[in-house]
Amino acid sequence: MLRHLRLPRFTPPQLIALTFALGIVIGGLLLALPFAHAPGKHVSLLTAFFTATSALCVTGLNVVDPGTTWSLAGQIIILLLIQVGGLGIVTFGTLFAFLSGRRIGFGERLRLAQQLNALEVGGVVDLLRRIVLYTAVIEGIGALLLYPRFAALEGPLRGAYFAVFHAVSAFNNAGFALYPDNLMRFVSDPLITGVISALVISGGLGFLTFIGLQLYRRDPRAFRLSLNTRIALATTAFLLLAGTLTVAAFEWNNPKTLGPLPLGGKLLGSVFQAVVPRTAGFNSVDYGGLTQATLFITTLLMFVGANPGSTGGGIKTTTFFVLVTSAWSMVRGRGEMVAFRRRIDSELVVRAGVVTVLSLTLVVTALLVLTLTDAKLPFLNLAFEAFSAFATVGLSINTTPLISPAGQIVLILLMYLGRIGPLTFAIALARPSRRGVGYPADRNVLIG
């Protein structure tokens, strides 16, 4: 009888949405158990689910302090959720199937390609091997570099644990830290801020981008960088430089942030605050003391986010590039959009517009609900919180612990939808459409 039982067949977007939802449920239930709580701490079921969502969606928003609220077992659960969420649940499922010797079918390859934003299905299993190796090597190097500082502060064994936790959290752009002030005590520490920044950039660079750079470095003549890689690298460099300059300009003499620091601390603080909006969530200064101009720029950086196929969130750098370049081409009167001597198809422009519109609609709708559930909190704080949750960043103007239970549910939904992507979620819910009658095009619609 079981042989004739038909199990539902999920499309790749549906599987991604379902596995992340299931992961949140499992993680939340585990964190709700007493063994996951520090001695003398009682954590509600909502707090457990909020933390599980933040960890699995590699966000970093917290309603409680991770270092003092959760036991060692609870922190390890959070760390595992971060690692699984950063690489993707479908990625891990395929990895386990591969290690067990089971044949990877075309359907699984298709789902993995969707999870990794791979352009081709054929070599996706080899791509998986490279990604896992890349992740293990970068996180291992980061932990080794962080160990001397944490060992001096926490002791050899505890220092090793702190080094591994923060390395994994940084590479996966999660933003979870084990100190009550996050990383504010290390604002002038070049080792901690430098290594964490490098890990954040490495994770946000994108697996496909990194592998493309590897192949190009081996043989520049045989392998050319793809247009996607060129756009991702150029946009990343521009956003990091622009973010550093704007933070330095607006915060250099601010007595609440960079003002009291020496020259080296100001430079490190400026760079670090430009790196973390790329969906990392760490902070080395008090975001409650930032100027409104810096908060506005940070919000824009959070919304753009990291590169596609990375551990970061946001609408992605390539989406931002395509939108800006298409607008510039339209202003200049060009009929087609060209970047790096390559023509970008108009369908990609439409897709970038759809992703941006859906994302903004989602954030604005959630913000509207937050203004009703948490009317006592400043609008700027709520807006910053909404963009941070959707872009899976984790930065906050000291607002997250003050959010009401209803507001926390809104943020949970934002983190979930931001991690899997609003377009992926919409496709997962949509019914497959049949091609019907083709209608004639009409250009007599006035735009702008």
C-alpha positions as CSV (number, residue, x, y, z in Angstrom):
1,M,0.0,0.0,0.0
2,L,2.9,2.4,0.9
3,R,4.3,1.6,-2.5
4,H,1.4,3.1,-4.2
5,L,1.3,6.2,-1.9
6,R,2.0,9.3,-3.8
7,L,4.1,11.8,-2.0
8,P,3.9,15.5,-3.0
9,R,6.5,16.6,-5.4
10,F,7.9,20.0,-4.6
11,T,9.4,22.5,-6.9
12,P,12.9,23.9,-5.9
13,P,11.4,27.2,-4.5
14,Q,8.8,25.3,-2.5
15,L,11.4,22.9,-1.1
16,I,13.6,25.9,-0.1
17,A,10.7,27.6,1.6
18,L,9.5,24.4,3.4
19,T,13.0,23.3,4.6
20,F,13.8,26.7,6.1
21,A,10.4,26.8,7.9
22,L,11.0,23.3,9.2
23,G,14.5,24.2,10.3
24,I,13.1,27.2,12.3
25,V,10.5,24.9,14.0
26,I,13.1,22.3,15.0
27,G,15.6,25.0,16.1
28,G,12.9,26.9,18.1
29,L,11.8,23.7,19.9
30,L,15.4,22.8,20.8
31,L,16.1,26.3,22.2
32,A,12.9,26.2,24.2
33,L,14.1,23.2,26.2
34,P,15.6,23.9,29.7
35,F,19.0,22.5,28.8
36,A,19.5,25.2,26.3
37,H,19.1,28.0,28.9
38,A,21.8,29.4,31.2
39,P,21.3,28.7,34.9
40,G,18.7,30.9,36.4
41,K,17.4,32.0,33.0
42,H,13.9,31.3,31.7
43,V,13.3,31.8,28.0
44,S,9.8,32.0,26.5
45,L,8.8,29.9,23.4
46,L,8.5,33.1,21.3
47,T,12.0,34.1,22.3
48,A,13.3,30.7,21.4
49,F,11.6,30.8,18.0
50,F,12.8,34.4,17.4
51,T,16.4,33.4,18.1
52,A,16.2,30.2,16.0
53,T,14.8,32.3,13.1
54,S,17.6,34.9,13.5
55,A,20.2,32.2,13.6
56,L,19.0,30.0,10.7
57,C,18.3,33.1,8.6
58,V,21.8,34.4,9.6
59,T,20.4,37.7,10.8
60,G,21.7,38.5,14.2
61,L,18.8,40.3,15.8
62,N,18.4,39.3,19.4
63,V,15.8,40.0,22.1
64,V,18.1,38.5,24.7
65,D,21.9,38.5,25.2
66,P,23.2,35.3,23.5
67,G,26.3,35.1,25.8
68,T,24.4,35.2,29.1
69,T,21.0,33.8,28.2
70,W,21.9,30.5,26.5
71,S,23.9,27.7,28.0
72,L,26.8,26.2,26.1
73,A,24.4,23.6,24.6
74,G,22.1,26.4,23.5
75,Q,24.9,28.4,22.0
76,I,26.1,25.3,20.1
77,I,22.6,24.9,18.7
78,I,22.6,28.5,17.6
79,L,26.1,28.0,16.0
80,L,24.8,24.9,14.1
81,L,21.7,26.8,12.9
82,I,24.0,29.6,11.7
83,Q,26.2,27.2,9.7
84,V,23.3,25.4,8.2
85,G,21.4,28.6,7.4
86,G,24.5,30.2,5.9
87,L,25.2,27.4,3.4
88,G,21.5,26.5,2.9
89,I,19.5,23.5,4.1
90,V,19.2,22.0,0.7
91,T,23.0,22.3,0.3
92,F,23.5,20.3,3.5
93,G,20.9,17.7,2.5
94,T,22.7,17.1,-0.8
95,L,26.1,17.0,1.0
96,F,24.9,14.2,3.3
97,A,23.4,12.3,0.4
98,F,26.7,12.6,-1.4
99,L,28.8,11.5,1.6
100,S,26.5,8.5,2.1
101,G,27.2,7.3,-1.4
102,R,23.7,7.9,-2.7
103,R,23.3,9.0,-6.3
104,I,22.4,12.6,-6.8
105,G,19.5,12.8,-9.2
106,F,18.6,15.6,-11.6
107,G,15.8,16.9,-9.3
108,E,18.2,17.2,-6.4
109,R,20.8,18.9,-8.6
110,L,18.1,21.3,-9.8
111,R,17.1,22.2,-6.2
112,L,20.7,22.7,-5.2
113,A,21.3,24.9,-8.2
114,Q,18.3,27.0,-7.1
115,Q,19.7,27.2,-3.5
116,L,23.2,28.2,-4.7
117,N,22.0,30.6,-7.5
118,A,24.0,28.5,-9.9
119,L,23.5,29.2,-13.5
120,E,24.0,25.6,-14.7
121,V,22.8,22.3,-13.2
122,G,25.5,20.0,-14.7
123,G,28.5,20.7,-12.5
124,V,26.5,21.5,-9.4
125,V,27.8,18.6,-7.2
126,D,31.4,19.5,-8.0
127,L,30.4,23.1,-7.1
128,L,29.1,21.8,-3.8
129,R,32.4,20.2,-2.9
130,R,34.2,23.4,-3.7
131,I,31.8,25.4,-1.5
132,V,32.1,23.2,1.5
133,L,35.9,23.2,1.2
134,Y,36.0,27.0,0.8
135,T,33.8,27.4,3.8
136,A,35.8,25.1,6.0
137,V,39.2,26.6,5.0
138,I,38.1,30.3,5.4
139,E,36.3,29.7,8.8
140,G,39.3,27.6,10.0
141,I,41.8,30.4,9.1
142,G,39.6,33.0,10.7
143,A,39.3,31.0,13.9
144,L,43.1,30.5,14.1
145,L,43.7,34.2,13.6
146,L,41.2,35.2,16.3
147,Y,42.4,32.6,18.8
148,P,45.4,34.4,20.3
149,R,43.3,37.5,21.2
150,F,40.4,35.5,22.6
151,A,42.7,33.0,24.4
152,A,44.4,36.0,26.2
153,L,40.9,37.3,27.3
154,E,39.0,34.0,28.0
155,G,41.7,31.4,28.6
156,P,42.9,28.6,26.2
157,L,39.8,26.4,25.9
158,R,37.1,29.1,26.2
159,G,39.2,31.3,23.9
160,A,39.2,28.5,21.3
161,Y,35.4,28.3,21.5
162,F,35.0,32.0,21.2
163,A,37.3,32.1,18.2
164,V,35.3,29.3,16.4
165,F,31.9,30.9,17.3
166,H,32.8,34.4,16.1
167,A,34.5,33.0,12.9
168,V,31.5,31.0,11.9
169,S,29.1,33.8,12.8
170,A,31.2,36.3,10.8
171,F,31.7,34.2,7.6
172,N,28.0,33.4,7.5
173,N,27.1,37.1,8.0
174,A,25.1,36.2,11.1
175,G,26.3,38.9,13.5
176,F,25.9,36.8,16.7
177,A,28.5,37.7,19.3
178,L,29.1,36.3,22.8
179,Y,29.7,39.7,24.5
180,P,26.9,41.9,25.8
181,D,28.2,44.9,23.8
182,N,28.7,42.8,20.7
183,L,32.2,43.9,19.5
184,M,32.2,47.5,20.8
185,R,35.1,46.7,23.2
186,F,37.2,45.8,20.1
187,V,36.5,49.0,18.1
188,S,40.3,49.9,18.1
189,D,41.6,46.4,17.9
190,P,43.0,45.8,14.4
191,L,43.1,42.0,14.8
192,I,39.5,41.4,15.8
193,T,37.9,44.0,13.6
194,G,40.2,43.2,10.7
195,V,39.7,39.5,10.8
196,I,35.9,39.8,11.4
197,S,35.7,42.3,8.4
198,A,37.6,39.9,6.2
199,L,35.4,37.0,7.1
200,V,32.2,39.1,6.5
201,I,33.5,40.2,3.1
202,S,34.5,36.6,2.2
203,G,31.1,35.2,3.1
204,G,29.3,38.0,1.3
205,L,31.4,37.7,-1.8
206,G,29.5,34.8,-3.0
207,F,30.6,31.2,-3.6
208,L,30.3,31.4,-7.4
209,T,32.3,34.7,-7.4
210,F,35.1,33.2,-5.3
211,I,35.3,30.0,-7.3
212,G,35.4,32.1,-10.5
213,L,38.3,34.1,-9.1
214,Q,40.1,30.9,-8.2
215,L,39.8,29.5,-11.7
216,Y,40.8,32.9,-13.3
217,R,43.9,33.1,-11.0
218,R,45.0,29.6,-12.1
219,D,44.8,30.3,-15.8
220,P,43.7,33.8,-16.9
221,R,44.0,32.9,-20.6
222,A,41.7,29.8,-20.4
223,F,39.2,31.2,-18.0
224,R,37.5,34.6,-18.2
225,L,35.6,36.2,-15.4
226,S,31.9,36.1,-16.0
227,L,29.8,39.2,-16.2
228,N,28.1,38.3,-13.0
229,T,31.5,38.1,-11.2
230,R,32.7,41.4,-12.7
231,I,29.5,43.2,-11.6
232,A,29.6,41.6,-8.1
233,L,33.2,42.6,-7.5
234,A,32.8,46.2,-8.9
235,T,29.6,46.9,-6.9
236,T,31.1,45.4,-3.7
237,A,34.2,47.6,-4.0
238,F,32.1,50.7,-4.7
239,L,29.8,50.1,-1.7
240,L,32.6,49.4,0.7
241,L,34.5,52.5,-0.4
242,A,31.4,54.7,-0.4
243,G,30.2,53.4,3.0
244,T,33.6,54.0,4.6
245,L,33.8,57.5,3.3
246,T,30.3,58.4,4.4
247,V,30.6,56.9,7.9
248,A,33.9,58.7,8.4
249,A,32.4,62.0,7.2
250,F,29.3,61.8,9.4
251,E,30.8,60.2,12.5
252,W,34.5,61.4,12.7
253,N,33.7,64.0,15.4
254,N,30.6,62.5,16.8
255,P,31.2,62.3,20.6
256,K,28.9,59.3,20.9
257,T,30.7,57.1,18.4
258,L,34.0,57.8,16.7
259,G,34.8,61.2,18.2
260,P,36.7,60.1,21.4
261,L,38.8,57.4,19.5
262,P,42.4,57.9,18.3
263,L,43.1,58.2,14.6
264,G,43.5,54.4,14.2
265,G,40.3,53.7,16.0
266,K,38.4,56.1,13.9
267,L,39.7,54.5,10.7
268,L,39.0,51.0,11.9
269,G,35.5,52.1,13.1
270,S,34.7,53.7,9.8
271,V,35.7,50.6,7.8
272,F,33.9,48.2,10.1
273,Q,30.7,50.2,10.0
274,A,30.8,50.1,6.2
275,V,31.4,46.3,6.1
276,V,28.8,45.1,8.6
277,P,25.7,46.5,6.7
278,R,26.5,43.9,4.1
279,T,24.2,41.8,6.2
280,A,26.7,40.9,9.0
281,G,25.1,42.5,12.0
282,F,28.1,43.1,14.2
283,N,28.7,46.5,15.6
284,S,31.8,48.1,17.2
285,V,30.1,51.4,18.1
286,D,26.7,52.2,19.7
287,Y,24.2,52.5,16.9
288,G,22.0,54.4,19.2
289,G,24.6,57.2,19.0
290,L,24.9,57.4,15.2
291,T,23.8,60.4,13.3
292,Q,20.6,60.2,11.3
293,A,22.6,60.6,8.1
294,T,24.7,57.6,8.9
295,L,21.6,55.5,9.8
296,F,20.1,56.5,6.5
297,I,23.2,55.4,4.5
298,T,23.4,52.2,6.6
299,T,19.7,51.4,5.8
300,L,20.5,51.8,2.0
301,L,23.5,49.5,2.4
302,M,21.5,46.9,4.3
303,F,18.8,46.9,1.6
304,V,21.3,46.3,-1.2
305,G,23.1,43.6,0.8
306,A,25.7,41.1,-0.4
307,N,26.4,39.2,-3.6
308,P,24.1,36.5,-5.0
309,G,24.9,33.0,-4.0
310,S,26.5,34.2,-0.7
311,T,25.7,33.9,3.0
312,G,24.3,37.4,3.0
313,G,20.9,38.8,2.3
314,G,19.4,42.0,0.7
315,I,18.2,42.5,-2.8
316,K,21.9,41.7,-3.8
317,T,24.6,43.8,-5.4
318,T,23.9,42.6,-9.0
319,T,20.2,43.6,-8.7
320,F,21.3,47.1,-7.5
321,F,23.8,47.4,-10.4
322,V,21.3,46.3,-13.0
323,L,18.7,48.8,-11.8
324,V,21.1,51.8,-11.6
325,T,22.8,50.9,-14.9
326,S,19.5,50.5,-16.7
327,A,18.3,53.9,-15.4
328,W,21.5,55.5,-16.5
329,S,21.2,53.9,-20.0
330,M,17.6,55.2,-20.3
331,V,18.7,58.7,-19.3
332,R,21.4,58.7,-21.9
333,G,19.0,57.5,-24.5
334,R,20.6,54.2,-25.1
335,G,18.3,51.4,-26.4
336,E,20.1,48.6,-24.6
337,M,22.1,48.3,-21.4
338,V,25.8,47.5,-21.7
339,A,28.2,46.7,-18.9
340,F,31.8,45.5,-19.3
341,R,31.3,45.3,-23.0
342,R,28.4,42.9,-22.6
343,R,24.8,43.5,-23.3
344,I,22.5,42.8,-20.4
345,D,19.2,41.2,-21.4
346,S,16.1,43.2,-20.8
347,E,14.5,40.3,-19.0
348,L,17.2,40.7,-16.3
349,V,16.2,44.3,-15.9
350,V,12.6,43.3,-15.4
351,R,13.6,40.6,-12.9
352,A,15.7,43.1,-10.9
353,G,12.7,45.5,-10.9
354,V,10.4,42.8,-9.6
355,V,12.7,41.7,-6.9
356,T,13.1,45.3,-5.7
357,V,9.4,46.1,-5.8
358,L,8.5,42.9,-4.0
359,S,11.2,43.6,-1.4
360,L,10.1,47.2,-0.8
361,T,6.4,46.2,-0.6
362,L,7.2,43.5,2.0
363,V,9.3,45.9,4.1
364,V,6.8,48.8,3.9
365,T,3.9,46.5,4.8
366,A,5.8,45.1,7.8
367,L,6.7,48.6,8.9
368,L,3.1,49.6,8.7
369,V,2.2,46.7,11.0
370,L,5.1,47.6,13.4
371,T,3.8,51.2,13.7
372,L,0.5,49.7,15.0
373,T,2.0,47.0,17.3
374,D,4.8,49.2,18.7
375,A,3.4,52.7,18.3
376,K,5.4,54.0,21.3
377,L,8.8,53.4,19.6
378,P,10.3,56.0,17.3
379,F,9.5,55.5,13.6
380,L,13.1,55.7,12.6
381,N,13.9,52.8,15.0
382,L,11.1,50.7,13.6
383,A,12.1,51.4,10.0
384,F,15.7,50.5,10.7
385,E,14.6,47.3,12.4
386,A,12.4,46.3,9.5
387,F,15.1,46.8,6.9
388,S,17.6,45.0,9.1
389,A,15.3,42.0,9.6
390,F,14.4,41.7,5.9
391,A,18.0,42.1,4.7
392,T,19.1,39.5,7.4
393,V,21.6,42.1,8.8
394,G,20.9,42.1,12.5
395,L,21.9,45.7,13.2
396,S,19.6,47.6,15.6
397,I,19.3,51.0,17.2
398,N,19.0,49.2,20.6
399,T,15.4,48.5,19.7
400,T,15.0,44.7,19.3
401,P,14.5,43.9,23.1
402,L,11.8,46.6,23.2
403,I,9.7,45.1,20.4
404,S,6.3,43.7,21.5
405,P,5.5,40.0,21.1
406,A,3.3,40.9,18.1
407,G,6.2,42.9,16.6
408,Q,8.6,40.0,17.1
409,I,6.3,37.8,15.0
410,V,6.4,40.4,12.3
411,L,10.2,40.4,12.4
412,I,10.3,36.6,12.4
413,L,8.3,36.6,9.1
414,L,10.6,39.4,7.7
415,M,13.7,37.4,8.5
416,Y,12.3,34.2,7.0
417,L,11.1,35.9,3.8
418,G,14.3,37.9,3.5
419,R,16.4,34.8,3.7
420,I,14.6,32.7,1.1
421,G,13.9,35.8,-1.0
422,P,10.4,37.3,-1.7
423,L,10.6,36.2,-5.4
424,T,11.4,32.6,-4.4
425,F,8.5,32.6,-1.9
426,A,6.1,34.1,-4.4
427,I,7.0,31.5,-7.0
428,A,6.7,28.8,-4.4
429,L,3.1,29.9,-3.7
430,A,2.1,30.5,-7.3
431,R,0.3,28.0,-9.4
432,P,2.0,27.0,-12.7
433,S,0.4,29.0,-15.5
434,R,-0.5,27.6,-18.8
435,R,0.4,29.6,-21.9
436,G,-2.7,31.0,-23.3
437,V,-3.5,33.4,-26.1
438,G,-0.7,35.8,-27.1
439,Y,-1.8,39.5,-27.1
440,P,-0.4,42.3,-29.3
441,A,2.0,44.7,-27.6
442,D,1.0,48.3,-27.0
443,R,3.7,51.0,-26.4
444,N,1.2,53.8,-25.8
445,V,1.6,53.8,-22.0
446,L,3.2,56.9,-20.5
447,I,5.8,56.2,-17.9
448,G,7.2,58.9,-15.7
